[in-house]
């Protein structure tokens, strides 16, 4: 749980850095799960002739780099969400037991409970971020989960239905996040309201509403977390080192309140009032996403962003 001073700091500043939250055992299980996933992807790409036959002998990080440089997309197959663009019946995604254990980790939920209370829903706006070294980035790479993330508020990248939802983002460092490899940056003190956003390279705060020179970097060790209020402006830089940076950003909200992405599945992660409603089977979680994929693939695309390029602050 959090101390009174930590809760007050979060309420005042809009962010909080906590070291050593996610146990090493859980992180190791996640790493193992992703290693198996990547092995399967690489085997397929080797069979297709897209990767050289020696790739299966490489370590995890080298496989990631070799595949990325060859144009083999591991991001969506590794992501813990469906994409925001068109969805097909076979759009890849990943939901496994180790990831579920991390999302429902008691240490993480204890922190969340200290901020929003004991009725906790796992919000479906969640992603893996595996960022290659900047020199390896493709010249046309714009995905926020692979390269830099533009300045935004988390409330601004959900739909308006969730503008009054009690919510917190938990950004988990799988590897150490440093200024050199593009750790999160925030604007100290939570914004009092939603700032205008525009569809730039990514959905981003409109020009002139923040001063990036005032940004505060938030380095954190592997296993640590950064907690963000949904109105706190934040961003990250590209990874300037020669190694990958790996993180997850998870979101939680008070059960019964809108998630901001209602067409994606949420689940009760903890409940003091009705503990029997908390999901405990990762297979059910995976099935919920598979069911959502099947339904969404057969209907018109649902935009996940509300901002238009002809809005007054964007034109």
C-alpha positions as CSV (number, residue, x, y, z in Angstrom):
1,X,0.0,0.0,0.0
2,X,1.0,3.6,-0.3
3,X,1.8,6.0,2.6
4,X,-0.1,9.1,3.2
5,X,2.8,11.2,1.8
6,X,2.9,9.1,-1.4
7,X,-0.9,9.5,-1.9
8,X,-0.6,13.2,-1.4
9,X,2.3,13.5,-3.8
10,X,0.3,11.7,-6.4
11,X,-2.7,13.9,-5.9
12,X,-0.5,17.0,-6.1
13,X,2.0,16.1,-8.8
14,X,-0.1,13.7,-10.9
15,X,2.6,11.0,-10.9
16,X,4.5,8.7,-8.6
17,X,7.6,6.5,-9.1
18,X,7.8,3.3,-7.1
19,X,10.8,1.0,-7.2
20,X,10.6,-2.8,-6.9
21,X,6.9,-3.4,-7.2
22,X,6.5,-6.3,-9.6
23,X,8.3,-9.4,-8.2
24,X,11.2,-10.7,-10.2
25,X,9.5,-14.1,-10.4
26,X,6.5,-12.6,-12.3
27,X,8.8,-10.7,-14.6
28,X,10.8,-13.8,-15.4
29,X,7.7,-15.7,-16.2
30,X,6.6,-12.9,-18.6
31,X,10.1,-13.0,-20.2
32,X,9.8,-16.8,-20.7
33,X,6.3,-16.5,-22.1
34,X,7.5,-13.9,-24.6
35,X,10.6,-15.9,-25.5
36,X,8.3,-18.9,-26.5
37,X,6.1,-16.5,-28.5
38,X,9.0,-15.0,-30.3
39,X,10.5,-18.4,-31.1
40,X,7.2,-19.4,-32.8
41,X,7.1,-16.2,-34.8
42,X,10.7,-16.6,-35.9
43,X,10.2,-20.2,-36.9
44,X,7.4,-19.1,-39.2
45,X,9.4,-16.3,-40.7
46,X,12.4,-18.6,-41.3
47,X,10.1,-21.1,-43.0
48,X,8.8,-18.3,-45.2
49,X,12.3,-17.3,-46.2
50,X,12.0,-13.9,-44.5
51,X,14.7,-14.6,-41.9
52,X,18.0,-16.5,-42.2
53,X,18.0,-20.1,-40.9
54,X,20.4,-19.3,-38.1
55,X,18.0,-17.0,-36.3
56,X,16.5,-19.7,-34.0
57,X,20.0,-20.0,-32.4
58,X,20.1,-16.3,-31.5
59,X,19.1,-15.0,-28.0
60,X,15.8,-13.2,-27.4
61,X,17.1,-9.7,-28.0
62,X,19.0,-10.6,-31.1
63,X,16.0,-12.3,-32.5
64,X,13.9,-9.2,-31.9
65,X,16.5,-7.0,-33.7
66,X,17.0,-9.3,-36.6
67,X,13.3,-9.7,-37.2
68,X,12.7,-5.9,-36.9
69,X,15.4,-5.1,-39.3
70,X,14.0,-7.6,-41.7
71,X,10.6,-6.0,-41.6
72,X,8.9,-8.8,-39.6
73,X,6.4,-7.3,-37.3
74,X,6.5,-8.8,-33.8
75,X,4.7,-5.9,-32.2
76,X,1.1,-6.7,-32.8
77,X,1.5,-10.5,-32.2
78,X,3.1,-9.5,-28.8
79,X,0.6,-6.8,-27.9
80,X,-2.0,-7.3,-25.1
81,X,-4.6,-5.5,-27.1
82,X,-6.3,-5.5,-30.5
83,X,-5.1,-2.6,-32.7
84,X,-7.0,0.7,-33.1
85,X,-7.3,0.3,-36.8
86,X,-9.0,-2.4,-38.9
87,X,-9.5,-5.7,-37.2
88,X,-9.6,-9.0,-39.1
89,X,-10.6,-12.5,-37.8
90,X,-6.9,-13.4,-37.5
91,X,-5.5,-10.2,-36.2
92,X,-2.7,-11.4,-33.8
93,X,-2.5,-10.5,-30.1
94,X,-1.2,-12.1,-27.0
95,X,-3.0,-13.2,-23.8
96,X,-1.2,-15.8,-21.7
97,X,-1.0,-16.9,-18.0
98,X,2.2,-14.9,-17.2
99,X,0.8,-11.7,-18.5
100,X,-2.5,-12.3,-16.7
101,X,-0.5,-12.9,-13.4
102,X,1.2,-9.5,-13.9
103,X,-2.0,-7.6,-14.7
104,X,-3.6,-9.2,-11.5
105,X,-0.4,-9.1,-9.4
106,X,-1.4,-8.3,-5.8
107,X,1.4,-5.8,-5.4
108,X,0.2,-3.9,-8.4
109,X,-3.5,-4.0,-7.3
110,X,-2.5,-2.9,-3.8
111,X,-1.0,0.3,-5.2
112,X,-4.0,0.8,-7.5
113,X,-6.4,0.3,-4.5
114,X,-4.6,3.0,-2.5
115,X,-5.5,5.5,-5.3
116,X,-8.9,4.5,-6.6
117,X,-10.4,2.1,-4.0
118,X,-11.0,-1.7,-3.8
119,X,-13.4,-2.0,-6.7
120,X,-10.9,-2.4,-9.5
121,X,-11.4,-3.2,-13.2
122,X,-8.6,-4.0,-15.6
123,X,-9.1,-1.4,-18.3
124,X,-8.6,-2.7,-21.9
125,X,-6.4,0.3,-22.9
126,X,-3.2,-1.5,-22.4
127,X,0.0,-2.2,-24.4
128,X,3.4,-3.8,-24.5
129,X,6.2,-1.5,-25.5
130,X,9.4,-3.0,-26.8
131,X,11.6,-0.2,-28.1
132,X,14.6,-1.0,-30.4
133,X,17.8,1.0,-30.3
134,X,17.3,4.2,-32.1
135,X,19.9,3.4,-34.8
136,X,17.9,0.4,-35.8
137,X,14.6,2.2,-36.1
138,X,13.1,2.1,-39.6
139,X,12.9,5.6,-41.2
140,X,9.1,5.4,-41.4
141,X,8.5,4.0,-37.9
142,X,5.8,6.1,-36.2
143,X,4.2,3.6,-33.8
144,X,4.3,5.0,-30.2
145,X,4.8,1.5,-28.8
146,X,8.0,1.1,-30.8
147,X,9.5,4.5,-31.0
148,X,9.0,7.8,-29.1
149,X,5.6,8.7,-27.6
150,X,4.3,12.2,-28.2
151,X,3.0,14.4,-25.4
152,X,-0.5,13.4,-24.4
153,X,-2.8,12.8,-21.5
154,X,-4.2,9.3,-21.0
155,X,-7.7,10.6,-20.8
156,X,-7.2,12.2,-24.2
157,X,-6.6,8.9,-25.9
158,X,-9.8,7.3,-24.7
159,X,-13.3,8.1,-25.8
160,X,-15.3,10.9,-24.1
161,X,-17.5,8.4,-22.3
162,X,-14.7,8.0,-19.8
163,X,-13.9,11.6,-19.1
164,X,-15.1,11.4,-15.5
165,X,-13.9,7.8,-14.8
166,X,-11.6,7.3,-11.8
167,X,-8.6,5.8,-13.4
168,X,-4.9,5.3,-13.0
169,X,-2.1,4.1,-15.4
170,X,0.5,1.7,-14.1
171,X,3.6,1.8,-16.3
172,X,5.8,-1.3,-15.6
173,X,9.5,-1.4,-16.4
174,X,10.5,-4.8,-17.6
175,X,14.0,-3.5,-18.2
176,X,15.5,-0.4,-16.5
177,X,14.2,2.8,-18.0
178,X,16.8,5.6,-18.1
179,X,17.1,9.0,-19.7
180,X,19.4,7.5,-22.2
181,X,16.9,4.8,-23.4
182,X,13.9,7.1,-23.4
183,X,12.2,6.8,-20.1
184,X,8.9,8.5,-19.4
185,X,8.8,12.3,-19.0
186,X,6.0,14.2,-17.3
187,X,4.9,17.8,-16.7
188,X,5.1,18.2,-12.9
189,X,1.6,18.7,-11.4
190,X,-1.5,17.2,-12.8
191,X,-3.4,19.3,-15.3
192,X,-6.7,20.7,-14.0
193,X,-8.5,19.7,-17.2
194,X,-8.2,18.0,-20.5
195,X,-6.0,19.8,-23.0
196,X,-6.8,19.9,-26.7
197,X,-5.3,17.0,-28.6
198,X,-4.6,16.7,-32.3
199,X,-4.0,13.8,-34.7
200,X,-0.3,14.4,-35.3
201,X,2.1,11.5,-35.9
202,X,0.2,10.1,-32.9
203,X,-2.7,11.6,-31.0
204,X,-0.8,14.4,-29.2
205,X,-1.5,17.6,-27.2
206,X,-2.0,20.6,-29.4
207,X,0.9,22.9,-29.9
208,X,1.4,25.7,-27.4
209,X,-0.3,24.0,-24.4
210,X,2.8,22.6,-22.7
211,X,6.4,23.6,-22.6
212,X,8.6,20.5,-23.2
213,X,11.5,22.3,-21.7
214,X,9.8,21.9,-18.3
215,X,9.7,18.1,-18.7
216,X,10.8,15.9,-15.8
217,X,12.3,12.5,-16.7
218,X,11.3,9.5,-14.5
219,X,14.0,6.8,-14.6
220,X,13.0,3.6,-12.9
221,X,14.6,0.2,-12.2
222,X,13.3,-3.0,-13.7
223,X,10.3,-4.1,-11.7
224,X,9.5,-0.6,-10.7
225,X,6.4,1.3,-11.8
226,X,5.3,4.8,-12.8
227,X,1.8,5.8,-11.7
228,X,0.0,8.4,-13.8
229,X,-3.1,10.4,-13.2
230,X,-5.2,10.4,-16.5
231,X,-4.7,14.1,-16.9
232,X,-1.0,14.2,-16.4
233,X,0.8,15.2,-19.6
234,X,3.6,12.7,-20.4
235,X,5.8,11.5,-23.3
236,X,8.9,9.4,-24.0
237,X,11.9,9.8,-26.2
238,X,13.3,7.3,-28.6
239,X,15.7,4.7,-27.2
240,X,19.2,6.2,-27.7
241,X,21.1,3.2,-26.4
242,X,22.3,0.0,-28.2
243,X,19.9,-2.2,-26.2
244,X,16.1,-2.7,-26.2
245,X,13.8,-1.0,-23.6
246,X,10.8,-3.1,-22.5
247,X,7.8,-1.9,-20.6
248,X,4.0,-2.5,-20.2
249,X,1.5,0.2,-19.7
250,X,-1.6,-1.0,-17.9
251,X,-4.7,0.9,-16.9
252,X,-7.2,0.4,-14.1
253,X,-10.5,2.1,-13.3
254,X,-13.3,1.9,-10.7
255,X,-15.6,-0.9,-11.6
256,X,-18.8,0.1,-13.2
257,X,-17.4,3.3,-14.7
258,X,-16.8,3.6,-18.5
259,X,-13.4,2.4,-19.7
260,X,-13.1,4.7,-22.7
261,X,-13.0,1.8,-25.1
262,X,-16.2,-0.1,-24.5
263,X,-15.8,-2.4,-27.6
264,X,-12.7,-4.0,-26.0
265,X,-13.2,-6.3,-23.0
266,X,-12.5,-5.3,-19.4
267,X,-12.7,-7.5,-16.3
268,X,-12.9,-7.1,-12.6
269,X,-9.4,-7.6,-11.1
270,X,-10.3,-7.1,-7.5
271,X,-13.5,-6.5,-5.5
272,X,-14.0,-6.1,-1.7
273,X,-17.8,-5.9,-2.1
274,X,-18.1,-8.9,-4.4
275,X,-14.8,-10.9,-4.4
276,X,-16.4,-13.7,-6.4
277,X,-16.7,-11.4,-9.4
278,X,-12.9,-11.0,-9.8
279,X,-11.6,-12.9,-12.8
280,X,-9.0,-15.6,-11.9
281,X,-8.8,-17.7,-15.1
282,X,-6.4,-16.4,-17.8
283,X,-8.1,-18.6,-20.3
284,X,-11.4,-16.7,-19.8
285,X,-9.5,-13.4,-20.4
286,X,-8.0,-14.7,-23.6
287,X,-11.5,-15.9,-24.7
288,X,-13.0,-12.5,-24.0
289,X,-10.5,-10.9,-26.4
290,X,-11.0,-13.6,-29.0
291,X,-14.7,-13.1,-28.9
292,X,-14.3,-9.4,-29.2
293,X,-12.0,-9.9,-32.3
294,X,-14.6,-12.1,-33.9
295,X,-17.3,-9.6,-33.4
296,X,-15.3,-6.5,-34.4
297,X,-14.0,-8.2,-37.6
298,X,-17.6,-8.4,-38.9
299,X,-18.6,-4.8,-38.3
300,X,-17.6,-1.3,-39.4
301,X,-14.4,0.0,-37.8
302,X,-14.9,1.8,-34.5
303,X,-12.5,4.8,-34.2
304,X,-10.6,4.9,-30.9
305,X,-9.7,8.6,-31.0
306,X,-12.1,11.5,-30.9
307,X,-9.8,14.3,-32.2
308,X,-10.2,15.8,-35.7
309,X,-7.5,17.5,-37.7
310,X,-9.8,20.4,-38.5
311,X,-10.5,21.2,-34.8
312,X,-9.7,24.9,-33.9
313,X,-6.4,24.1,-32.2
314,X,-5.3,21.7,-34.9
315,X,-6.1,23.4,-38.1
